[in-house]
Amino acid sequence: MHAGARYCYCVHLGCGVSTCLGLTVPVSLLCFCCAGPIGKTEHTAEELVNILKAKGHLGNNRAEAAMLVVPRDLFVPRDRHREAFRDQKVTVRMPDGSTLIMPNPSFVAMALERLDLQPACSFLDVGCGSAYVTAVAACMVGPSGVVHGIECLSSRLEAGRNNLRLLRERLPPEHVVKNLAVAGSVQTALSNIHLSLTNVLIPECTDGVLYDALYCDNSLSEEDLPAFLSLLKPQGRMVVVIEEEALLITRSGIDAHDFSRESLGKISGDFGELEDPTPWEVQEAVQRIKHRELQKGLEKAKVGLVHMLRADWLFMQGSHWLQSCLQLSDGCRATAC
């Protein structure tokens, strides 16, 4: 830790206990300091949350607590820390020349609040990038939830994995967030996050896993909706952006084409667009699906063979029993005579 270059995320200190939006843990656990620049315009996670609440973008207690626990500055380059706690998007140029865009915190807060993530929910972050939204969602659903992130560029995926590692290192192992309404630690919830390199537009990009909630801040088209809806469970919800309009879309039933939509308002600025899958990605996905279906067929055949052998065994056992009964009956008759 650098002297004179730190700030703290606990907000109320007294009697050796820190209480923050229902988070009650010893100061020694919650009051941890983080390297970052100091200046007159510096912001903190608490100030950002207060700004979002004042704007009416944040009213969900779990989202509020999670955004305090997951410091946004950790997910941007060190020379961009001052931007992290402002309600603005942050654009980062990656080493491979690609661009990573973190949307405005107000958009993230609004999206997670409308998705209404509950403990033990399953959540998919499409185009997870820095993994900031992924981490906040993981804190909301808790250790019993399922949180996956998919990214189509390896540079952004590695950045997200590195950010999650740094976040887990920053949090004390005993850190427990009381008001997430789940039993267990944030460390466990963050450790359960799974990030993978794939494209949402290829067939079965999540290997058949369906989710209660989905988030994507990349701009997509109406033609992309079926691919996204196929990843939701019946009654599942997703927040997506189509033609600079944020939408809450709910899958109504078993049919993925049966859904409702609600406009959440226009967004200002571009959060990036979906990347089209490459031909080799599509071919690889097809081969993976074929292999999985072959394995399923082999498993079914194996189960069928086991059932058939068991039926044969039962038939033979029954035959032996019947033969023994007949022999015993013949013996009884002979004795009687």
C-alpha positions in Angstrom: 0.0 0.0 0.0 1.4 3.4 -0.9 1.5 6.0 1.8 -0.8 8.9 1.1 -2.4 7.2 -1.8 -5.4 5.3 -0.5 -9.1 5.5 0.2 -11.4 3.4 2.2 -14.8 1.7 1.4 -16.3 1.6 4.8 -18.6 4.5 5.6 -19.6 4.5 9.2 -17.1 3.8 11.9 -17.8 3.5 15.6 -17.4 1.1 18.5 -15.2 -1.1 16.4 -18.0 -2.0 14.0 -18.7 -0.7 10.5 -22.2 -0.6 9.2 -22.8 0.1 5.5 -26.3 -0.3 4.1 -27.0 -3.2 6.3 -23.5 -4.7 6.0 -22.3 -5.3 9.6 -18.8 -6.7 10.0 -15.8 -5.9 12.2 -13.8 -2.8 11.0 -10.7 -5.0 10.8 -12.5 -6.9 8.0 -14.4 -4.3 6.1 -12.1 -1.3 6.4 -9.6 -2.3 3.7 -7.7 0.3 1.7 -7.1 0.4 -2.0 -4.4 2.0 -4.0 -5.6 4.9 -6.1 -4.9 8.5 -6.9 -5.8 11.3 -4.4 -7.2 14.6 -5.6 -9.9 17.2 -4.9 -12.2 15.6 -7.5 -11.7 12.1 -6.3 -14.8 10.0 -5.8 -15.6 6.9 -3.7 -17.9 3.9 -4.2 -20.2 5.4 -1.5 -20.4 8.7 -3.3 -21.2 7.0 -6.6 -23.9 4.9 -5.0 -25.4 8.1 -3.5 -25.3 9.8 -6.9 -27.2 6.9 -8.5 -29.8 6.8 -5.7 -30.3 10.6 -6.1 -30.9 10.1 -9.8 -33.4 7.4 -9.1 -31.4 4.7 -10.8 -30.7 2.6 -7.7 -33.3 1.4 -5.2 -32.5 -2.3 -4.9 -30.7 -3.1 -1.6 -28.7 -6.0 -3.0 -27.6 -4.0 -6.0 -26.7 -1.1 -3.7 -24.6 -3.3 -1.4 -23.0 -5.2 -4.3 -21.9 -2.0 -6.0 -20.2 -0.9 -2.7 -18.5 -4.2 -2.3 -17.2 -4.3 -5.9 -15.2 -1.1 -6.4 -15.4 0.0 -10.0 -11.9 1.5 -10.0 -10.4 -2.0 -9.8 -11.8 -2.7 -13.3 -10.2 0.3 -15.1 -6.5 1.1 -15.7 -4.7 2.7 -12.8 -4.4 6.1 -14.6 -8.2 6.1 -15.1 -9.3 5.6 -11.4 -10.8 9.1 -11.1 -13.2 8.2 -14.0 -14.3 5.0 -12.3 -16.6 6.7 -9.7 -18.3 9.1 -12.0 -21.5 8.2 -13.8 -20.0 7.9 -17.2 -18.8 5.2 -19.5 -15.1 4.3 -19.6 -13.4 3.3 -22.9 -10.2 1.3 -22.6 -7.9 0.4 -25.5 -6.7 -3.1 -25.3 -3.1 -4.3 -26.2 -4.4 -6.1 -29.3 -6.0 -2.9 -30.6 -9.6 -3.8 -29.6 -11.8 -1.6 -27.4 -13.4 -2.4 -24.1 -16.3 -0.2 -23.0 -17.6 -0.1 -19.5 -21.1 1.5 -19.6 -22.4 4.2 -17.3 -22.9 2.9 -13.7 -26.5 4.3 -13.9 -27.2 1.9 -16.8 -25.7 -1.0 -14.9 -27.7 -0.2 -11.8 -30.9 0.2 -13.7 -30.4 -3.0 -15.6 -29.6 -5.1 -12.5 -32.5 -3.6 -10.6 -35.0 -4.4 -13.4 -33.6 -8.0 -13.7 -34.4 -8.3 -10.0 -31.7 -10.8 -9.3 -32.6 -13.0 -6.3 -30.4 -15.4 -4.3 -29.7 -18.6 -6.1 -30.7 -17.1 -9.5 -28.7 -18.0 -12.7 -27.2 -15.1 -14.6 -25.4 -14.7 -17.9 -23.3 -11.7 -18.8 -23.0 -11.5 -22.6 -19.8 -9.7 -23.6 -18.6 -9.6 -20.0 -15.5 -7.6 -20.9 -14.0 -6.2 -17.7 -16.3 -8.5 -15.6 -17.5 -5.6 -13.5 -21.2 -6.4 -14.1 -20.4 -10.1 -13.7 -18.9 -9.5 -10.2 -21.8 -7.2 -9.1 -24.3 -9.8 -10.2 -22.4 -12.6 -8.4 -22.7 -10.6 -5.1 -26.4 -10.2 -5.7 -27.2 -13.9 -6.4 -24.8 -15.2 -3.7 -22.8 -18.4 -3.4 -25.8 -20.6 -4.3 -26.3 -18.7 -7.6 -24.9 -19.5 -11.0 -23.0 -16.7 -12.8 -21.5 -17.1 -16.2 -19.8 -14.6 -18.5 -19.0 -15.1 -22.1 -16.6 -13.0 -24.2 -15.6 -13.4 -27.9 -12.2 -11.7 -27.6 -9.4 -13.4 -25.6 -7.8 -10.1 -24.6 -11.0 -8.9 -23.0 -11.6 -12.3 -21.4 -8.2 -12.4 -19.8 -8.7 -8.8 -18.6 -11.9 -9.9 -16.9 -10.3 -12.9 -15.3 -7.5 -10.8 -14.0 -9.9 -8.2 -12.6 -11.8 -10.9 -10.7 -8.6 -12.4 -9.3 -7.5 -8.9 -8.0 -11.0 -8.4 -6.5 -10.8 -11.7 -4.6 -7.4 -10.8 -3.4 -8.6 -7.4 -2.2 -11.5 -8.8 -0.2 -10.7 -10.5 3.2 -11.6 -14.2 3.2 -14.0 -13.7 6.2 -15.9 -10.9 4.4 -19.6 -11.6 4.8 -22.2 -9.3 3.4 -25.2 -9.6 5.7 -27.9 -7.9 3.6 -27.5 -10.0 0.5 -30.1 -12.3 2.0 -27.9 -15.3 1.4 -25.7 -17.4 3.7 -22.1 -17.4 2.8 -19.3 -15.1 1.7 -18.7 -12.8 -1.2 -15.5 -14.7 -1.7 -17.4 -17.9 -2.4 -19.8 -16.1 -4.8 -17.0 -14.5 -6.7 -15.1 -17.8 -6.9 -18.1 -19.5 -8.5 -18.0 -17.1 -11.5 -17.2 -18.9 -14.8 -16.0 -16.9 -17.8 -15.6 -18.6 -21.2 -14.4 -17.6 -24.7 -17.4 -18.0 -27.1 -19.8 -15.9 -29.2 -23.4 -15.6 -28.3 -24.5 -15.8 -31.9 -23.1 -19.4 -32.4 -25.4 -22.4 -31.7 -25.7 -23.4 -28.1 -22.8 -21.2 -27.0 -23.5 -22.1 -23.3 -23.7 -25.9 -24.0 -27.5 -26.0 -23.4 -27.5 -24.1 -20.0 -30.5 -21.7 -19.6 -30.6 -18.7 -17.3 -33.1 -16.8 -15.2 -31.5 -13.4 -16.2 -29.3 -12.2 -19.0 -27.4 -8.8 -19.4 -25.9 -7.4 -22.6 -24.9 -3.8 -23.1 -23.6 -4.3 -26.6 -25.9 -3.0 -29.3 -27.8 -5.8 -31.1 -30.4 -6.1 -33.8 -33.9 -7.6 -33.9 -32.5 -10.5 -35.9 -30.2 -11.4 -32.9 -33.1 -11.7 -30.5 -33.9 -15.4 -31.1 -30.3 -16.4 -30.2 -30.6 -14.4 -26.9 -34.1 -15.7 -26.1 -33.0 -19.3 -26.6 -30.6 -18.8 -23.6 -33.4 -17.9 -21.2 -35.6 -20.1 -19.1 -39.4 -19.7 -19.4 -40.2 -16.4 -17.5 -36.5 -15.5 -17.8 -35.6 -11.8 -18.2 -32.9 -9.9 -20.1 -31.8 -6.3 -20.5 -30.4 -5.6 -24.0 -29.9 -2.6 -26.2 -31.4 -2.3 -29.7 -31.0 0.9 -31.7 -29.9 3.0 -28.7 -32.9 1.9 -26.7 -32.6 -0.2 -23.5 -35.2 -3.0 -23.4 -36.4 -5.4 -20.7 -37.5 -8.5 -22.5 -39.2 -11.4 -20.8 -39.6 -14.9 -22.3 -43.2 -15.8 -21.7 -43.2 -19.5 -22.0 -41.6 -22.6 -23.5 -41.6 -21.2 -27.0 -38.6 -18.9 -27.3 -40.6 -16.8 -29.8 -43.2 -15.9 -27.2 -41.9 -12.9 -25.3 -42.9 -9.4 -24.1 -40.8 -6.3 -24.2 -40.7 -3.0 -22.1 -38.8 0.1 -23.1 -36.4 1.3 -20.4 -35.5 4.5 -22.3 -33.0 5.8 -24.7 -29.3 5.5 -23.9 -26.7 8.1 -24.7 -23.5 7.0 -26.3 -22.4 3.8 -27.9 -21.5 0.8 -25.7 -20.2 -1.2 -28.6 -21.7 -3.7 -31.0 -21.9 -7.5 -31.1 -19.0 -9.3 -32.9 -20.1 -11.6 -35.7 -18.8 -15.2 -35.2 -16.1 -16.4 -37.5 -16.6 -19.4 -39.7 -14.3 -21.5 -37.6 -16.2 -20.6 -34.5 -19.5 -21.8 -36.1 -17.8 -25.0 -37.4 -16.3 -25.7 -34.0 -19.7 -25.2 -32.3 -21.4 -27.6 -34.8 -18.7 -30.2 -34.1 -19.2 -29.7 -30.3 -22.9 -30.2 -30.6 -22.5 -33.3 -32.8 -20.0 -34.7 -30.2 -22.4 -34.0 -27.3 -25.3 -35.6 -29.1 -23.2 -38.6 -29.9 -22.3 -38.9 -26.2 -26.0 -38.6 -25.3 -26.8 -41.4 -27.8 -24.1 -43.6 -26.3 -25.3 -42.9 -22.8 -28.9 -43.8 -23.8 -27.7 -46.9 -25.5 -25.7 -47.9 -22.4 -28.7 -47.3 -20.2 -30.9 -49.3 -22.6 -28.3 -52.2 -22.6 -28.2 -52.2 -18.8 -32.0 -52.4 -18.6 -32.1 -55.2 -21.1 -29.4 -57.2 -19.3 -31.3 -56.6 -16.0 -34.5 -57.8 -17.6 -32.7 -60.9 -18.9 -31.3 -61.6 -15.5 -34.7 -61.2 -13.8 -36.2 -63.5 -16.4 -33.5 -66.2 -15.8 -33.9 -65.8 -12.0 -37.7 -66.2 -12.4 -37.2 -69.3 -14.6 -34.9 -70.9 -12.0 -37.3 -70.1 -9.3 -40.2 -71.6 -11.3 -38.2 -74.7 -12.1 -37.3 -75.1 -8.4 -41.0 -74.8 -7.4 -42.0 -77.4 -10.0 -39.3 -79.8 -8.8 -40.3 -79.3 -5.3 -44.0 -79.9 -6.2 -43.0 -83.2 -8.1 -41.0 -84.3 -5.0 -44.0 -83.7 -2.7 -46.3 -85.7 -5.0 -43.8 -88.6 -5.1 -43.5 -88.6 -1.3 -47.3 -88.6 -1.0 -47.7 -91.6 -3.2 
